[in-house]
Amino acid sequence: MTPQTCDEVLAREPGATSGVYTVDPDGPGGEAPFAVRCDMTPMGGWTLVGQEVAGDEETLRFLGAEQGAPEDLVTGASAHLGPRFRGLYATVRITWGDPPEWIEIQPGAELFDNDENHEIPVTTFATSNQSLAGWVGSAGGAIVCRAAVAPDIRPGDTSWAIKPQDDDQDGCGCSSSGWSGRGAFYSGSSSCTSCGCWPGSFVGVKDHGEPKAGVTSWTTRLFIR
């Protein structure tokens, strides 16, 4: 049977190295197996499920909606396949920036569902960003805010975010007017709303009052394990 994720590949082949492998998330009789990129570095087994190349926008705006195709991720283009892996992971890893930064979370509910949920609990949280680590530590934990739902809800400021659990700024997506809110943000849609018109990309860690929108100069990647 074809493995469903890179983690399963590594479990079957403990010596497997990083590269391209074939997986079949929905098992026999469903969609055909396809190739994915696997990160098999120490503590690896990570499946690349989403990527937004520097200068691109809105690829990862809707966490619950697929965009692009498997071959896009294999060849280094922008795409999002997270919904194909619903229920097949415990941990999500986001990487971005130069030098690279990262966040790892274990969401307490399905991250790639297509519904609005501003307070998805996070059971385990870690990050390389000291500001975000401090905010989450002071708050006693983190949440995921998912405000953008394809194709109906398009907030003008922020589409989704990982925030300290005491941050309730969500009047304009996952932030509020005046860029109130702190956390790591994916900025909103270029489709205008009463909150504004902003290009969409993952802008990283932002504090209260800092603009949470723009097209970034880094590549953002989503992994599951």
Protein Blocks (a to p, Z undefined) as FASTA:
>chain_A
ZZfbfklmmmmmmmbccddddddfkoghiacdddddddfbehihiacfbdcdehiahklm
pmmbcehjfklmmnopacdfklmmgoiafbdcddedjdddddddddfbdfkbccddfbbc
cfbdcdfblklmmmmmmnopacdddfbdcfkbccfkbmbdcddfklccfkgojacehhia
cdddddddfbdcfkbccddddebjadehiacedcdfbdcddddZZ
